[in-house]
Amino acid sequence: MNLCDLKINESAIIKNINLKGIKKRRLYDMGFINGEKIEKVFDSIFKDPSCYKIKNTFIAVRHEDALNIEVSYE
């Protein structure tokens, strides 16, 4: 299951990030680490980007990037 599959107010655990380079590094720097809990908080008008809560921080993630973040339910 991918991060973009979460519904609003659903939470999951990050399992894997299938990105490379600077995008992957930026996500790591913001707390997107395997085993970390993440919750979908809000969708923008066209569902791109979506807002997620991780480590008490709200972060907007583009749909194309959320497709590459694997999660599983707690």
LOKE-95831 format. One record per residue: residue in three letters; residue number from 1; x, y, z of N, C-alpha, C in turn. Coordinates in steps of 0.02 Angstrom, whole numbers. Atoms other than C-alpha are relative to their C-alpha. Last residue first. Example, Ala and Ser with C-alpha at 12.3 -4.5 7.8 and 13.67 -1.06 7.14 Angstrom:
residues 2
<pt><type>SER</type><seq>2</seq><n_xx>-42</n_xx><n_yy>-59</n_yy><n_zz>-3</n_zz><ca_xx>684</ca_xx><ca_yy>-53</ca_yy><ca_zz>357</ca_zz><c_xx>-39</c_xx><c_yy>55</c_yy><c_zz>37</c_zz></pt>
<pt><type>ALA</type><seq>1</seq><n_xx>45</n_xx><n_yy>-59</n_yy><n_zz>0</n_zz><ca_xx>615</ca_xx><ca_yy>-225</ca_yy><ca_zz>390</ca_zz><c_xx>45</c_xx><c_yy>60</c_yy><c_zz>0</c_zz></pt>
//
This chain:
residues 74
<pt><type>GLU</type><seq>74</seq><n_xx>-30</n_xx><n_yy>16</n_yy><n_zz>-65</n_zz><ca_xx>-24</ca_xx><ca_yy>-14</ca_yy><ca_zz>622</ca_zz><c_xx>-22</c_xx><c_yy>-69</c_yy><c_zz>24</c_zz></pt>
<pt><type>TYR</type><seq>73</seq><n_xx>40</n_xx><n_yy>-18</n_yy><n_zz>-59</n_zz><ca_xx>-76</ca_xx><ca_yy>-10</ca_yy><ca_zz>441</ca_zz><c_xx>34</c_xx><c_yy>-24</c_yy><c_zz>63</c_zz></pt>
<pt><type>SER</type><seq>72</seq><n_xx>46</n_xx><n_yy>54</n_yy><n_zz>-19</n_zz><ca_xx>61</ca_xx><ca_yy>-25</ca_yy><ca_zz>312</ca_zz><c_xx>-37</c_xx><c_yy>23</c_yy><c_zz>62</c_zz></pt>
<pt><type>VAL</type><seq>71</seq><n_xx>21</n_xx><n_yy>-1</n_yy><n_zz>-70</n_zz><ca_xx>160</ca_xx><ca_yy>104</ca_yy><ca_zz>215</ca_zz><c_xx>-43</c_xx><c_yy>-62</c_yy><c_zz>13</c_zz></pt>
<pt><type>GLU</type><seq>70</seq><n_xx>39</n_xx><n_yy>58</n_yy><n_zz>-21</n_zz><ca_xx>261</ca_xx><ca_yy>112</ca_yy><ca_zz>54</ca_zz><c_xx>-16</c_xx><c_yy>5</c_yy><c_zz>74</c_zz></pt>
<pt><type>ILE</type><seq>69</seq><n_xx>-10</n_xx><n_yy>12</n_yy><n_zz>-72</n_zz><ca_xx>317</ca_xx><ca_yy>283</ca_yy><ca_zz>-6</ca_zz><c_xx>-47</c_xx><c_yy>-56</c_yy><c_zz>21</c_zz></pt>
<pt><type>ASN</type><seq>68</seq><n_xx>-63</n_xx><n_yy>36</n_yy><n_zz>-11</n_zz><ca_xx>337</ca_xx><ca_yy>293</ca_yy><ca_zz>-195</ca_zz><c_xx>17</c_xx><c_yy>-11</c_yy><c_zz>74</c_zz></pt>
<pt><type>LEU</type><seq>67</seq><n_xx>5</n_xx><n_yy>66</n_yy><n_zz>33</n_zz><ca_xx>157</ca_xx><ca_yy>341</ca_yy><ca_zz>-235</ca_zz><c_xx>62</c_xx><c_yy>-43</c_yy><c_zz>14</c_zz></pt>
<pt><type>ALA</type><seq>66</seq><n_xx>38</n_xx><n_yy>44</n_yy><n_zz>-46</n_zz><ca_xx>173</ca_xx><ca_yy>481</ca_yy><ca_zz>-106</ca_zz><c_xx>-9</c_xx><c_yy>-70</c_yy><c_zz>-30</c_zz></pt>
<pt><type>ASP</type><seq>65</seq><n_xx>-47</n_xx><n_yy>23</n_yy><n_zz>-51</n_zz><ca_xx>308</ca_xx><ca_yy>560</ca_yy><ca_zz>-217</ca_zz><c_xx>-34</c_xx><c_yy>-49</c_yy><c_zz>49</c_zz></pt>
<pt><type>GLU</type><seq>64</seq><n_xx>-52</n_xx><n_yy>40</n_yy><n_zz>34</n_zz><ca_xx>196</ca_xx><ca_yy>573</ca_yy><ca_zz>-371</ca_zz><c_xx>52</c_xx><c_yy>-27</c_yy><c_zz>50</c_zz></pt>
<pt><type>HIS</type><seq>63</seq><n_xx>27</n_xx><n_yy>67</n_yy><n_zz>14</n_zz><ca_xx>51</ca_xx><ca_yy>631</ca_yy><ca_zz>-259</ca_zz><c_xx>54</c_xx><c_yy>-45</c_yy><c_zz>-32</c_zz></pt>
<pt><type>ARG</type><seq>62</seq><n_xx>30</n_xx><n_yy>8</n_yy><n_zz>66</n_zz><ca_xx>153</ca_xx><ca_yy>777</ca_yy><ca_zz>-194</ca_zz><c_xx>-23</c_xx><c_yy>-72</c_yy><c_zz>-11</c_zz></pt>
<pt><type>VAL</type><seq>61</seq><n_xx>-36</n_xx><n_yy>47</n_yy><n_zz>43</n_zz><ca_xx>185</ca_xx><ca_yy>784</ca_yy><ca_zz>-7</ca_zz><c_xx>-38</c_xx><c_yy>-6</c_yy><c_zz>-66</c_zz></pt>
<pt><type>ALA</type><seq>60</seq><n_xx>35</n_xx><n_yy>12</n_yy><n_zz>63</n_zz><ca_xx>135</ca_xx><ca_yy>928</ca_yy><ca_zz>107</ca_zz><c_xx>44</c_xx><c_yy>-44</c_yy><c_zz>-44</c_zz></pt>
<pt><type>ILE</type><seq>59</seq><n_xx>-41</n_xx><n_yy>-3</n_yy><n_zz>61</n_zz><ca_xx>208</ca_xx><ca_yy>914</ca_yy><ca_zz>283</ca_zz><c_xx>-43</c_xx><c_yy>-15</c_yy><c_zz>-61</c_zz></pt>
<pt><type>PHE</type><seq>58</seq><n_xx>43</n_xx><n_yy>8</n_yy><n_zz>58</n_zz><ca_xx>130</ca_xx><ca_yy>945</ca_yy><ca_zz>453</ca_zz><c_xx>41</c_xx><c_yy>13</c_yy><c_zz>-63</c_zz></pt>
<pt><type>THR</type><seq>57</seq><n_xx>-13</n_xx><n_yy>-49</n_yy><n_zz>53</n_zz><ca_xx>246</ca_xx><ca_yy>916</ca_yy><ca_zz>600</ca_zz><c_xx>-46</c_xx><c_yy>-15</c_yy><c_zz>-59</c_zz></pt>
<pt><type>ASN</type><seq>56</seq><n_xx>31</n_xx><n_yy>-64</n_yy><n_zz>-19</n_zz><ca_xx>203</ca_xx><ca_yy>827</ca_yy><ca_zz>763</ca_zz><c_xx>16</c_xx><c_yy>57</c_yy><c_zz>-48</c_zz></pt>
<pt><type>LYS</type><seq>55</seq><n_xx>-39</n_xx><n_yy>-29</n_yy><n_zz>-55</n_zz><ca_xx>325</ca_xx><ca_yy>685</ca_yy><ca_zz>719</ca_zz><c_xx>-25</c_xx><c_yy>70</c_yy><c_zz>19</c_zz></pt>
<pt><type>ILE</type><seq>54</seq><n_xx>-52</n_xx><n_yy>47</n_yy><n_zz>-20</n_zz><ca_xx>233</ca_xx><ca_yy>652</ca_yy><ca_zz>555</ca_zz><c_xx>43</c_xx><c_yy>36</c_yy><c_zz>53</c_zz></pt>
<pt><type>LYS</type><seq>53</seq><n_xx>-29</n_xx><n_yy>-17</n_yy><n_zz>-65</n_zz><ca_xx>70</ca_xx><ca_yy>733</ca_yy><ca_zz>504</ca_zz><c_xx>50</c_xx><c_yy>-55</c_yy><c_zz>18</c_zz></pt>
<pt><type>TYR</type><seq>52</seq><n_xx>-11</n_xx><n_yy>57</n_yy><n_zz>-46</n_zz><ca_xx>26</ca_xx><ca_yy>724</ca_yy><ca_zz>320</ca_zz><c_xx>31</c_xx><c_yy>26</c_yy><c_zz>65</c_zz></pt>
<pt><type>CYS</type><seq>51</seq><n_xx>-35</n_xx><n_yy>-18</n_yy><n_zz>-61</n_zz><ca_xx>-46</ca_xx><ca_yy>854</ca_yy><ca_zz>200</ca_zz><c_xx>3</c_xx><c_yy>-60</c_yy><c_zz>47</c_zz></pt>
<pt><type>SER</type><seq>50</seq><n_xx>37</n_xx><n_yy>17</n_yy><n_zz>-60</n_zz><ca_xx>-90</ca_xx><ca_yy>807</ca_yy><ca_zz>22</ca_zz><c_xx>42</c_xx><c_yy>16</c_yy><c_zz>61</c_zz></pt>
<pt><type>PRO</type><seq>49</seq><n_xx>-27</n_xx><n_yy>48</n_yy><n_zz>-47</n_zz><ca_xx>-22</ca_xx><ca_yy>888</ca_yy><ca_zz>-136</ca_zz><c_xx>-50</c_xx><c_yy>-16</c_yy><c_zz>56</c_zz></pt>
<pt><type>ASP</type><seq>48</seq><n_xx>-71</n_xx><n_yy>-3</n_yy><n_zz>13</n_zz><ca_xx>-110</ca_xx><ca_yy>854</ca_yy><ca_zz>-250</ca_zz><c_xx>24</c_xx><c_yy>71</c_yy><c_zz>14</c_zz></pt>
<pt><type>LYS</type><seq>47</seq><n_xx>-34</n_xx><n_yy>55</n_yy><n_zz>-33</n_zz><ca_xx>-283</ca_xx><ca_yy>796</ca_yy><ca_zz>-203</ca_zz><c_xx>75</c_xx><c_yy>-2</c_yy><c_zz>-16</c_zz></pt>
<pt><type>PHE</type><seq>46</seq><n_xx>-9</n_xx><n_yy>52</n_yy><n_zz>52</n_zz><ca_xx>-361</ca_xx><ca_yy>919</ca_yy><ca_zz>-329</ca_zz><c_xx>39</c_xx><c_yy>-60</c_yy><c_zz>26</c_zz></pt>
<pt><type>ILE</type><seq>45</seq><n_xx>59</n_xx><n_yy>3</n_yy><n_zz>44</n_zz><ca_xx>-432</ca_xx><ca_yy>1033</ca_yy><ca_zz>-194</ca_zz><c_xx>5</c_xx><c_yy>-56</c_yy><c_zz>-51</c_zz></pt>
<pt><type>SER</type><seq>44</seq><n_xx>14</n_xx><n_yy>-64</n_yy><n_zz>34</n_zz><ca_xx>-296</ca_xx><ca_yy>995</ca_yy><ca_zz>-68</ca_zz><c_xx>-57</c_xx><c_yy>-11</c_yy><c_zz>-49</c_zz></pt>
<pt><type>ASP</type><seq>43</seq><n_xx>-11</n_xx><n_yy>2</n_yy><n_zz>73</n_zz><ca_xx>-311</ca_xx><ca_yy>839</ca_yy><ca_zz>39</ca_zz><c_xx>-12</c_xx><c_yy>70</c_yy><c_zz>-28</c_zz></pt>
<pt><type>PHE</type><seq>42</seq><n_xx>38</n_xx><n_yy>-44</n_yy><n_zz>44</n_zz><ca_xx>-292</ca_xx><ca_yy>849</ca_yy><ca_zz>229</ca_zz><c_xx>19</c_xx><c_yy>-14</c_yy><c_zz>-73</c_zz></pt>
<pt><type>VAL</type><seq>41</seq><n_xx>39</n_xx><n_yy>-50</n_yy><n_zz>-34</n_zz><ca_xx>-230</ca_xx><ca_yy>755</ca_yy><ca_zz>381</ca_zz><c_xx>-47</c_xx><c_yy>38</c_yy><c_zz>-47</c_zz></pt>
<pt><type>LYS</type><seq>40</seq><n_xx>23</n_xx><n_yy>-46</n_yy><n_zz>52</n_zz><ca_xx>-153</ca_xx><ca_yy>592</ca_yy><ca_zz>323</ca_zz><c_xx>-50</c_xx><c_yy>48</c_yy><c_zz>33</c_zz></pt>
<pt><type>GLU</type><seq>39</seq><n_xx>73</n_xx><n_yy>-6</n_yy><n_zz>5</n_zz><ca_xx>-62</ca_xx><ca_yy>514</ca_yy><ca_zz>471</ca_zz><c_xx>-17</c_xx><c_yy>50</c_yy><c_zz>-55</c_zz></pt>
<pt><type>ILE</type><seq>38</seq><n_xx>20</n_xx><n_yy>-57</n_yy><n_zz>41</n_zz><ca_xx>116</ca_xx><ca_yy>449</ca_yy><ca_zz>484</ca_zz><c_xx>-76</c_xx><c_yy>0</c_yy><c_zz>-7</c_zz></pt>
<pt><type>LYS</type><seq>37</seq><n_xx>72</n_xx><n_yy>-7</n_yy><n_zz>10</n_zz><ca_xx>198</ca_xx><ca_yy>334</ca_yy><ca_zz>612</ca_zz><c_xx>-14</c_xx><c_yy>63</c_yy><c_zz>-40</c_zz></pt>
<pt><type>GLU</type><seq>36</seq><n_xx>30</n_xx><n_yy>-61</n_yy><n_zz>-28</n_zz><ca_xx>385</ca_xx><ca_yy>302</ca_yy><ca_zz>590</ca_zz><c_xx>-75</c_xx><c_yy>3</c_yy><c_zz>-17</c_zz></pt>
<pt><type>GLY</type><seq>35</seq><n_xx>25</n_xx><n_yy>13</n_yy><n_zz>-67</n_zz><ca_xx>447</ca_xx><ca_yy>124</ca_yy><ca_zz>562</ca_zz><c_xx>-34</c_xx><c_yy>60</c_yy><c_zz>32</c_zz></pt>
<pt><type>ASN</type><seq>34</seq><n_xx>34</n_xx><n_yy>64</n_yy><n_zz>-8</n_zz><ca_xx>554</ca_xx><ca_yy>168</ca_yy><ca_zz>412</ca_zz><c_xx>-19</c_xx><c_yy>-11</c_yy><c_zz>73</c_zz></pt>
<pt><type>ILE</type><seq>33</seq><n_xx>-47</n_xx><n_yy>54</n_yy><n_zz>-15</n_zz><ca_xx>601</ca_xx><ca_yy>352</ca_yy><ca_zz>417</ca_zz><c_xx>-40</c_xx><c_yy>-64</c_yy><c_zz>8</c_zz></pt>
<pt><type>PHE</type><seq>32</seq><n_xx>28</n_xx><n_yy>58</n_yy><n_zz>35</n_zz><ca_xx>508</ca_xx><ca_yy>500</ca_yy><ca_zz>343</ca_zz><c_xx>50</c_xx><c_yy>-57</c_yy><c_zz>4</c_zz></pt>
<pt><type>GLY</type><seq>31</seq><n_xx>25</n_xx><n_yy>51</n_yy><n_zz>-46</n_zz><ca_xx>565</ca_xx><ca_yy>623</ca_yy><ca_zz>476</ca_zz><c_xx>-31</c_xx><c_yy>-61</c_yy><c_zz>-32</c_zz></pt>
<pt><type>MET</type><seq>30</seq><n_xx>63</n_xx><n_yy>-22</n_yy><n_zz>-29</n_zz><ca_xx>589</ca_xx><ca_yy>785</ca_yy><ca_zz>377</ca_zz><c_xx>-32</c_xx><c_yy>-53</c_yy><c_zz>46</c_zz></pt>
<pt><type>ASP</type><seq>29</seq><n_xx>-13</n_xx><n_yy>-58</n_yy><n_zz>-43</n_zz><ca_xx>774</ca_xx><ca_yy>749</ca_yy><ca_zz>346</ca_zz><c_xx>-64</c_xx><c_yy>25</c_yy><c_zz>34</c_zz></pt>
<pt><type>TYR</type><seq>28</seq><n_xx>-34</n_xx><n_yy>23</n_yy><n_zz>-61</n_zz><ca_xx>729</ca_xx><ca_yy>577</ca_yy><ca_zz>279</ca_zz><c_xx>11</c_xx><c_yy>57</c_yy><c_zz>49</c_zz></pt>
<pt><type>LEU</type><seq>27</seq><n_xx>51</n_xx><n_yy>34</n_yy><n_zz>-39</n_zz><ca_xx>606</ca_xx><ca_yy>657</ca_yy><ca_zz>157</ca_zz><c_xx>30</c_xx><c_yy>-27</c_yy><c_zz>65</c_zz></pt>
<pt><type>ARG</type><seq>26</seq><n_xx>45</n_xx><n_yy>-51</n_yy><n_zz>-30</n_zz><ca_xx>739</ca_xx><ca_yy>778</ca_yy><ca_zz>100</ca_zz><c_xx>-54</c_xx><c_yy>-32</c_yy><c_zz>42</c_zz></pt>
<pt><type>ARG</type><seq>25</seq><n_xx>-37</n_xx><n_yy>-33</n_yy><n_zz>-55</n_zz><ca_xx>865</ca_xx><ca_yy>637</ca_yy><ca_zz>73</ca_zz><c_xx>-44</c_xx><c_yy>52</c_yy><c_zz>35</c_zz></pt>
<pt><type>LYS</type><seq>24</seq><n_xx>-3</n_xx><n_yy>47</n_yy><n_zz>-56</n_zz><ca_xx>741</ca_xx><ca_yy>536</ca_yy><ca_zz>-30</ca_zz><c_xx>34</c_xx><c_yy>32</c_yy><c_zz>60</c_zz></pt>
<pt><type>LYS</type><seq>23</seq><n_xx>68</n_xx><n_yy>9</n_yy><n_zz>-26</n_zz><ca_xx>703</ca_xx><ca_yy>685</ca_yy><ca_zz>-141</ca_zz><c_xx>0</c_xx><c_yy>-46</c_yy><c_zz>60</c_zz></pt>
<pt><type>ILE</type><seq>22</seq><n_xx>18</n_xx><n_yy>-55</n_yy><n_zz>-44</n_zz><ca_xx>888</ca_xx><ca_yy>728</ca_yy><ca_zz>-157</ca_zz><c_xx>-70</c_xx><c_yy>-7</c_yy><c_zz>29</c_zz></pt>
<pt><type>GLY</type><seq>21</seq><n_xx>-30</n_xx><n_yy>-66</n_yy><n_zz>4</n_zz><ca_xx>940</ca_xx><ca_yy>562</ca_yy><ca_zz>-229</ca_zz><c_xx>-27</c_xx><c_yy>49</c_yy><c_zz>51</c_zz></pt>
<pt><type>LYS</type><seq>20</seq><n_xx>-73</n_xx><n_yy>-5</n_yy><n_zz>-1</n_zz><ca_xx>827</ca_xx><ca_yy>413</ca_yy><ca_zz>-246</ca_zz><c_xx>21</c_xx><c_yy>73</c_yy><c_zz>3</c_zz></pt>
<pt><type>LEU</type><seq>19</seq><n_xx>-25</n_xx><n_yy>-58</n_yy><n_zz>37</n_zz><ca_xx>647</ca_xx><ca_yy>367</ca_yy><ca_zz>-211</ca_zz><c_xx>76</c_xx><c_yy>0</c_yy><c_zz>5</c_zz></pt>
<pt><type>ASN</type><seq>18</seq><n_xx>-28</n_xx><n_yy>21</n_yy><n_zz>65</n_zz><ca_xx>567</ca_xx><ca_yy>202</ca_yy><ca_zz>-160</ca_zz><c_xx>18</c_xx><c_yy>61</c_yy><c_zz>-43</c_zz></pt>
<pt><type>ILE</type><seq>17</seq><n_xx>4</n_xx><n_yy>-58</n_yy><n_zz>44</n_zz><ca_xx>539</ca_xx><ca_yy>245</ca_yy><ca_zz>24</ca_zz><c_xx>38</c_xx><c_yy>-18</c_yy><c_zz>-65</c_zz></pt>
<pt><type>ASN</type><seq>16</seq><n_xx>-55</n_xx><n_yy>-7</n_yy><n_zz>48</n_zz><ca_xx>500</ca_xx><ca_yy>91</ca_yy><ca_zz>128</ca_zz><c_xx>-11</c_xx><c_yy>63</c_yy><c_zz>-42</c_zz></pt>
<pt><type>LYS</type><seq>15</seq><n_xx>-38</n_xx><n_yy>62</n_yy><n_zz>10</n_zz><ca_xx>393</ca_xx><ca_yy>34</ca_yy><ca_zz>274</ca_zz><c_xx>60</c_xx><c_yy>9</c_yy><c_zz>-46</c_zz></pt>
<pt><type>ILE</type><seq>14</seq><n_xx>-42</n_xx><n_yy>-2</n_yy><n_zz>60</n_zz><ca_xx>316</ca_xx><ca_yy>194</ca_yy><ca_zz>344</ca_zz><c_xx>41</c_xx><c_yy>-64</c_yy><c_zz>-3</c_zz></pt>
<pt><type>ILE</type><seq>13</seq><n_xx>-71</n_xx><n_yy>2</n_yy><n_zz>-15</n_zz><ca_xx>184</ca_xx><ca_yy>151</ca_yy><ca_zz>476</ca_zz><c_xx>39</c_xx><c_yy>-1</c_yy><c_zz>-66</c_zz></pt>
<pt><type>ALA</type><seq>12</seq><n_xx>-36</n_xx><n_yy>60</n_yy><n_zz>21</n_zz><ca_xx>3</ca_xx><ca_yy>199</ca_yy><ca_zz>452</ca_zz><c_xx>73</c_xx><c_yy>7</c_yy><c_zz>21</c_zz></pt>
<pt><type>SER</type><seq>11</seq><n_xx>-72</n_xx><n_yy>0</n_yy><n_zz>-13</n_zz><ca_xx>-127</ca_xx><ca_yy>326</ca_yy><ca_zz>505</ca_zz><c_xx>29</c_xx><c_yy>-67</c_yy><c_zz>-20</c_zz></pt>
<pt><type>GLU</type><seq>10</seq><n_xx>-28</n_xx><n_yy>67</n_yy><n_zz>-7</n_zz><ca_xx>-300</ca_xx><ca_yy>366</ca_yy><ca_zz>441</ca_zz><c_xx>75</c_xx><c_yy>6</c_yy><c_zz>12</c_zz></pt>
<pt><type>ASN</type><seq>9</seq><n_xx>0</n_xx><n_yy>22</n_yy><n_zz>-70</n_zz><ca_xx>-372</ca_xx><ca_yy>539</ca_yy><ca_zz>477</ca_zz><c_xx>21</c_xx><c_yy>-73</c_yy><c_zz>9</c_zz></pt>
<pt><type>ILE</type><seq>8</seq><n_xx>-9</n_xx><n_yy>-52</n_yy><n_zz>-50</n_zz><ca_xx>-403</ca_xx><ca_yy>573</ca_yy><ca_zz>291</ca_zz><c_xx>-13</c_xx><c_yy>-29</c_yy><c_zz>70</c_zz></pt>
<pt><type>LYS</type><seq>7</seq><n_xx>56</n_xx><n_yy>-47</n_yy><n_zz>-2</n_zz><ca_xx>-391</ca_xx><ca_yy>415</ca_yy><ca_zz>187</ca_zz><c_xx>14</c_xx><c_yy>51</c_yy><c_zz>55</c_zz></pt>
<pt><type>LEU</type><seq>6</seq><n_xx>31</n_xx><n_yy>-15</n_yy><n_zz>-65</n_zz><ca_xx>-226</ca_xx><ca_yy>330</ca_yy><ca_zz>153</ca_zz><c_xx>-58</c_xx><c_yy>48</c_yy><c_zz>-9</c_zz></pt>
<pt><type>ASP</type><seq>5</seq><n_xx>60</n_xx><n_yy>41</n_yy><n_zz>-10</n_zz><ca_xx>-193</ca_xx><ca_yy>267</ca_yy><ca_zz>-24</ca_zz><c_xx>-35</c_xx><c_yy>14</c_yy><c_zz>66</c_zz></pt>
<pt><type>CYS</type><seq>4</seq><n_xx>57</n_xx><n_yy>-35</n_yy><n_zz>30</n_zz><ca_xx>-71</ca_xx><ca_yy>411</ca_yy><ca_zz>-60</ca_zz><c_xx>-65</c_xx><c_yy>-39</c_yy><c_zz>8</c_zz></pt>
<pt><type>LEU</type><seq>3</seq><n_xx>21</n_xx><n_yy>-55</n_yy><n_zz>-43</n_zz><ca_xx>53</ca_xx><ca_yy>334</ca_yy><ca_zz>63</ca_zz><c_xx>-62</c_xx><c_yy>35</c_yy><c_zz>-28</c_zz></pt>
<pt><type>ASN</type><seq>2</seq><n_xx>-39</n_xx><n_yy>-62</n_yy><n_zz>5</n_zz><ca_xx>62</ca_xx><ca_yy>175</ca_yy><ca_zz>-39</ca_zz><c_xx>-29</c_xx><c_yy>54</c_yy><c_zz>45</c_zz></pt>
<pt><type>MET</type><seq>1</seq><n_xx>42</n_xx><n_yy>-58</n_yy><n_zz>0</n_zz><ca_xx>0</ca_xx><ca_yy>0</ca_yy><ca_zz>0</ca_zz><c_xx>45</c_xx><c_yy>62</c_yy><c_zz>0</c_zz></pt>
//
